[in-house]
Amino acid sequence: MKNHAVVAVVILVAMVLGACAPATPEVIEKEVVQTVVVEKEVPVEKKVVETVVVEKEVVVTPTPAPPVEKVPGACNVAAPNSPVTIDMIGWAFPITEFYAEELKTCNKVQNLTVNVKLLDSPSAQEQVRLALSGRGESPFEIIHAANAQMIEWGSNGWLMPLNALVAKYRDEYDLDDISQAAWDAATIDGKIYGIPIVANTLHLMYRTDLFEKYNIDVPTTYDEVMEACQVLKQEPSIDLPFTLNLHAGWAWEQEFFHFLRSFGGDYLNEDNTPAFNSPEGVAALNKLKEVADACMGMDGLTWSVDDSEIGLETGRLAFADLWASRAANMDDPEKSDFVGTIGFAPAAAPKPGGKLGASAWNDFYCIPASVTVDPDLIFRIIMEASDLESQMRAAEFGIVTRMTVAKEGVGGRYLSAALETIEKGVGAYPPSPALPLVRSALGNYLPLVGSGELTPEEALQKAADDYVKEATIQGFIK
């Protein structure tokens, strides 16, 4: 007859862990009890218990790297066991150039090579899109993004969520010292996609000598900006009295966003239908066109951000609405002929009594979702480049994100103008995955208002029609 017997199987595995090897896995002794039912014929009906070794189970847990003694100004990460290359891509302005040099300090770590590639903003963003849209292995381990790119690339699934790493290193790098508003700007649907390293906005920069010569008060509204332009047109030493950035479709869209929110409008309704083609939108675009005509003309519409910065530094321009991140160059004698002569003031309000005409921005370091290098190592390199010690020095070149730096009173002459603009301005872009479609549609048509080919009403309606068509296809509008 056949009996059912219960066989208790005891597995013992012993291995010795090297006590000092930092990257050697830890092998844990572990008893695993497994019950096996064995069919066996025996002459006498009874339970038979056998003890047999059937397999070995090895439980491996990673051994943490030994702690690295912190050296101020150094890249305090443990050397990888084998050569690792980290490639970073971004765009250049004074504070990002500073951070690029901080990243390069990690080249002093054995087996670690960090390459930095800084381009102009459109070129860098286009390279990132080309690299990540195919969803293959990323050629970059660190990418620079601002608010709009964060929304676009994060929503597309191109960026790695960093929540676990932020939690792991929160205390070591005092990540709570970075404002919650900056973390919010890096977050989509609860997932953190970037480390905030820069705060930014736009505000007025002006030639104090010319404003004194013509007895002009610093404008607080765009009506006053246009009045100042009329006076400054008589100054023979300048090419233009004033610029804001309208040299490309994306630039028109960005300034329209500022004017729209100052007039009380917004881009989208709660159901993702367009709100920008409202009466507030028409009024905002009319005002933007009015400013461009009064202060810039067709020649001024070709001036980029770089052109405006250089114009102030060389005396060809009297005043401008320019990024705070460019302000440090105004006091750099290697770049500016007017060191100490350029003044700084908050952005002007497009609508009198409305919000100031500038948005709040951050710049981030992000890790692509498709990297093959250890994300923990990449994250620590970013942390070393943007820790408190680094940001205390970075504040000379731009607005940093750690609150301790502001409390210490570190920063350039422009800082009070920039911070007031952030406080009283139009805020950040809405964190909607439909936002790239809005920006693209507006960027296609708003320049045609500047050239006179379309009226504001026509341009906004065409942009709304294009947006609705694409947003419906992609499921943002039901």
PyMOL commands that set and color helices and strands:
alter all, ss='L'
color gray80, all
select helices_A, chain A and resi 94-108+121-133+147-155+163-169+175-177+180-185+208-213+222-232+249-262+279-295+297-300+305-314+324-331+375-385+388-394+403-407+415-424+435-445+447-450+456-473
alter helices_A, ss='H'
color red, helices_A
select strands_A, chain A and resi 2-11+26-28+32-41+59-61+84-91+112-119+142-146+187-188+191-192+195-200+202-207+240-243+317-323+342-345+356-359+361-366+425-427
alter strands_A, ss='S'
color yellow, strands_A
deselect
rebuild
show_as cartoon
